[in-house]
């Protein structure tokens, strides 16, 4: 597994934890695919595009006023401000915890 070419390509960077071992997940490249890899076991990884898209979609539904009119890397700033934590497993169930709210699935 190689480090990513640009961390800007990972919208949820710094917010993901592995639901299996509760270890932070970091941006990485695996076979030319952008992934988030578990720090405790790099074989546990999830597709970054899928996770980032789902995080943004759920955040837009939960907090439409805070997410309106943001594009590109500005979306990372909104995600970092509004999302407390994202727990993911592979296969793909995910729990999104927003700041100030209970867990949302």
Backbone as CSV, one residue per row, in Angstrom:
resi,resn,N_x,N_y,N_z,CA_x,CA_y,CA_z,C_x,C_y,C_z
1,UNK,0.847,-1.167,0.000,0.000,0.000,0.000,0.896,1.235,0.000
2,UNK,0.559,2.184,-0.871,1.353,3.400,-0.994,0.595,4.578,-0.396
3,UNK,1.320,5.617,0.025,0.631,6.819,0.491,-0.088,7.476,-0.682
4,UNK,-1.119,8.253,-0.413,-1.866,8.895,-1.485,-1.044,9.964,-2.182
5,UNK,-1.420,10.257,-3.422,-0.725,11.315,-4.148,-1.086,12.682,-3.582
6,UNK,-2.319,12.856,-3.155,-2.745,14.123,-2.565,-3.853,13.860,-1.553
7,UNK,-3.635,14.273,-0.336,-4.662,14.071,0.684,-5.893,14.912,0.414
8,UNK,-5.771,15.949,-0.411,-6.936,16.758,-0.762,-7.994,15.935,-1.478
9,UNK,-7.594,14.813,-2.072,-8.534,13.953,-2.788,-9.406,13.129,-1.846
10,UNK,-9.188,13.237,-0.558,-9.911,12.430,0.428,-10.734,13.351,1.318
11,UNK,-12.031,13.481,1.020,-12.880,14.428,1.743,-13.055,14.091,3.214
12,UNK,-13.065,12.807,3.548,-13.337,12.389,4.931,-12.069,12.153,5.736
13,UNK,-10.944,12.597,5.222,-9.654,12.359,5.892,-9.696,12.883,7.324
14,UNK,-9.127,12.085,8.215,-9.050,12.476,9.615,-10.294,12.168,10.434
15,UNK,-11.345,11.635,9.816,-12.595,11.383,10.532,-12.976,9.915,10.621
16,UNK,-12.327,9.059,9.838,-12.736,7.659,9.767,-12.027,6.795,10.796
17,UNK,-12.793,5.885,11.389,-12.216,4.859,12.245,-12.737,3.505,11.791
18,UNK,-11.940,2.496,12.008,-12.306,1.118,11.678,-13.293,0.617,12.734
19,UNK,-14.448,0.144,12.293,-15.455,-0.357,13.232,-15.013,-1.662,13.885
20,UNK,-14.079,-2.369,13.275,-13.600,-3.632,13.823,-12.676,-3.423,15.016
21,UNK,-11.710,-2.478,14.885,-10.712,-2.310,15.951,-10.652,-0.885,16.509
22,UNK,-11.486,0.013,16.008,-11.565,1.400,16.462,-10.270,2.186,16.233
23,UNK,-9.487,1.764,15.248,-8.246,2.441,14.886,-8.525,3.439,13.768
24,UNK,-7.870,4.597,13.774,-8.073,5.549,12.676,-7.735,4.936,11.319
25,UNK,-8.482,5.364,10.305,-8.228,4.935,8.929,-7.605,6.104,8.188
26,UNK,-6.590,5.821,7.378,-5.835,6.873,6.698,-5.932,6.714,5.183
27,UNK,-5.835,7.826,4.454,-5.822,7.760,3.002,-4.646,6.934,2.496
28,UNK,-4.886,6.153,1.457,-3.836,5.333,0.858,-4.231,4.985,-0.574
29,UNK,-3.266,4.490,-1.325,-3.541,3.941,-2.652,-3.322,2.441,-2.598
30,UNK,-4.249,1.697,-3.156,-4.143,0.241,-3.228,-4.522,-0.162,-4.633
31,UNK,-3.548,-0.683,-5.376,-3.778,-1.067,-6.771,-4.410,0.074,-7.572
32,UNK,-3.864,1.265,-7.408,-4.315,2.473,-8.095,-5.711,2.935,-7.685
33,UNK,-6.276,2.356,-6.654,-7.584,2.742,-6.142,-7.395,3.565,-4.879
34,UNK,-8.094,4.697,-4.800,-8.044,5.500,-3.585,-8.846,4.793,-2.504
35,UNK,-8.209,4.542,-1.357,-8.864,3.846,-0.249,-8.549,4.560,1.063
36,UNK,-9.322,4.209,2.085,-8.967,4.498,3.459,-8.565,3.162,4.053
37,UNK,-7.377,3.083,4.638,-6.863,1.837,5.190,-6.786,1.929,6.711
38,UNK,-7.129,0.837,7.363,-7.076,0.753,8.821,-5.626,0.804,9.282
39,UNK,-5.344,1.613,10.299,-3.997,1.696,10.844,-3.599,0.447,11.613
40,UNK,-4.582,-0.328,12.092,-4.301,-1.551,12.827,-4.096,-2.745,11.931
41,UNK,-4.733,-2.754,10.755,-4.609,-3.837,9.792,-4.855,-3.278,8.401
42,UNK,-3.784,-2.985,7.653,-3.943,-2.381,6.333,-4.753,-3.227,5.352
43,UNK,-4.990,-4.503,5.683,-5.831,-5.309,4.799,-7.294,-4.924,4.925
44,UNK,-7.640,-4.201,5.997,-8.997,-3.665,6.133,-8.994,-2.289,5.487
45,UNK,-9.682,-2.188,4.367,-9.714,-0.926,3.636,-11.073,-0.773,2.959
46,UNK,-11.421,0.468,2.686,-12.676,0.771,2.014,-12.411,1.759,0.880
47,UNK,-13.219,1.702,-0.134,-13.116,2.574,-1.296,-13.385,4.022,-0.867
48,UNK,-12.411,4.886,-1.059,-12.527,6.283,-0.618,-13.628,7.032,-1.358
49,UNK,-13.769,6.787,-2.644,-14.803,7.482,-3.411,-16.192,7.132,-2.893
50,UNK,-16.411,5.871,-2.610,-17.695,5.419,-2.084,-17.977,6.038,-0.716
51,UNK,-17.008,5.980,0.177,-17.182,6.532,1.529,-17.386,8.044,1.481
52,UNK,-16.536,8.760,0.740,-16.653,10.218,0.673,-17.996,10.651,0.095
53,UNK,-18.444,9.958,-0.928,-19.734,10.275,-1.535,-20.879,10.053,-0.548
54,UNK,-20.828,8.941,0.177,-21.876,8.630,1.148,-21.857,9.605,2.323
55,UNK,-20.681,9.960,2.805,-20.580,10.925,3.909,-21.185,12.258,3.474
56,UNK,-20.818,12.734,2.286,-21.333,14.020,1.820,-22.855,13.962,1.622
57,UNK,-23.350,12.882,1.035,-24.789,12.735,0.810,-25.559,12.740,2.128
58,UNK,-25.088,11.960,3.097,-25.766,11.926,4.398,-25.714,13.276,5.102
59,UNK,-24.579,13.955,4.991,-24.454,15.264,5.616,-25.391,16.278,4.953
60,UNK,-25.520,16.222,3.639,-26.436,17.127,2.932,-27.880,16.904,3.365
61,UNK,-28.259,15.661,3.611,-29.612,15.355,4.062,-29.811,15.830,5.505
62,UNK,-28.827,15.572,6.362,-28.950,15.904,7.785,-28.793,17.396,8.060
63,UNK,-27.950,18.070,7.309,-27.648,19.491,7.549,-27.655,20.275,6.229
64,UNK,-28.811,20.402,5.596,-28.852,21.055,4.278,-28.365,22.509,4.291
65,UNK,-28.654,23.247,5.326,-28.227,24.657,5.376,-26.708,24.795,5.439
66,UNK,-26.042,23.870,6.120,-24.585,23.954,6.278,-23.833,23.452,5.044
67,UNK,-24.512,22.714,4.161,-23.808,22.102,3.025,-24.140,22.744,1.691
68,UNK,-25.060,23.664,1.666,-25.482,24.292,0.414,-24.337,25.084,-0.201
69,UNK,-24.167,24.937,-1.504,-23.227,25.734,-2.312,-21.743,25.472,-2.041
70,UNK,-21.389,24.323,-1.520,-19.973,24.002,-1.332,-19.542,22.984,-2.383
71,UNK,-18.364,23.188,-2.948,-17.812,22.266,-3.944,-16.341,22.033,-3.638
72,UNK,-15.794,21.001,-4.279,-14.362,20.730,-4.184,-13.867,20.559,-2.770
73,UNK,-12.649,21.078,-2.512,-12.017,20.896,-1.214,-12.739,21.649,-0.103
74,UNK,-13.549,22.632,-0.439,-14.328,23.336,0.581,-15.280,22.366,1.280
75,UNK,-15.671,21.292,0.576,-16.537,20.292,1.209,-15.835,19.611,2.376
76,UNK,-14.511,19.421,2.292,-13.774,18.822,3.410,-13.903,19.697,4.655
77,UNK,-13.810,20.992,4.484,-13.929,21.905,5.629,-15.299,21.775,6.292
78,UNK,-16.354,21.657,5.478,-17.703,21.490,6.015,-17.819,20.145,6.731
79,UNK,-17.304,19.104,6.110,-17.341,17.768,6.725,-16.593,17.793,8.058
80,UNK,-15.402,18.374,8.078,-14.601,18.416,9.307,-15.313,19.201,10.407
81,UNK,-16.056,20.229,10.036,-16.759,21.046,11.013,-18.025,20.368,11.544
82,UNK,-18.714,19.606,10.701,-20.022,19.064,11.053,-20.006,17.606,11.508
83,UNK,-18.999,16.837,11.098,-18.971,15.404,11.387,-17.978,15.122,12.510
84,UNK,-18.436,14.425,13.529,-17.555,14.074,14.643,-16.725,12.833,14.313
85,UNK,-17.370,11.829,13.707,-16.670,10.580,13.430,-17.453,9.758,12.432
86,UNK,-16.723,8.967,11.638,-17.330,8.013,10.731,-16.697,6.661,11.024
87,UNK,-17.528,5.686,11.357,-17.035,4.324,11.586,-17.428,3.476,10.392
88,UNK,-16.456,2.809,9.797,-16.729,2.013,8.602,-16.181,0.600,8.750
89,UNK,-16.823,-0.306,8.044,-16.333,-1.669,7.928,-16.339,-2.039,6.461
90,UNK,-15.681,-3.110,6.137,-15.724,-3.627,4.776,-16.178,-5.066,4.863
91,UNK,-17.304,-5.480,4.310,-18.151,-4.658,3.452,-18.736,-3.486,4.188
92,UNK,-19.358,-2.631,3.532,-19.522,-1.228,3.693,-20.498,-0.643,4.718
93,UNK,-21.011,-1.253,5.733,-21.861,-0.497,6.653,-21.079,0.663,7.283
94,UNK,-21.787,1.738,7.563,-21.126,2.937,8.052,-22.026,3.639,9.067
95,UNK,-21.427,4.149,10.123,-22.137,4.979,11.101,-21.539,6.368,11.054
96,UNK,-22.391,7.355,10.835,-21.964,8.744,10.753,-22.433,9.459,12.011
97,UNK,-21.499,10.030,12.772,-21.835,10.773,13.982,-21.600,12.256,13.721
98,UNK,-22.684,13.037,13.768,-22.567,14.474,13.559,-22.300,15.163,14.884
99,UNK,-21.607,16.267,14.832,-21.325,17.032,16.047,-22.644,17.530,16.630
100,UNK,-22.858,17.250,17.907,-24.065,17.715,18.586,-25.280,16.835,18.406
101,UNK,-25.157,15.740,17.667,-26.289,14.834,17.444,-25.948,13.433,17.927
102,UNK,-26.968,12.576,17.981,-26.758,11.151,18.254,-26.231,10.495,17.004
103,UNK,-25.843,9.202,17.120,-25.394,8.439,15.955,-26.475,8.423,14.891
104,UNK,-26.046,8.522,13.658,-26.945,8.385,12.520,-26.379,7.307,11.616
105,UNK,-27.237,6.470,11.093,-26.775,5.423,10.189,-27.250,5.670,8.787
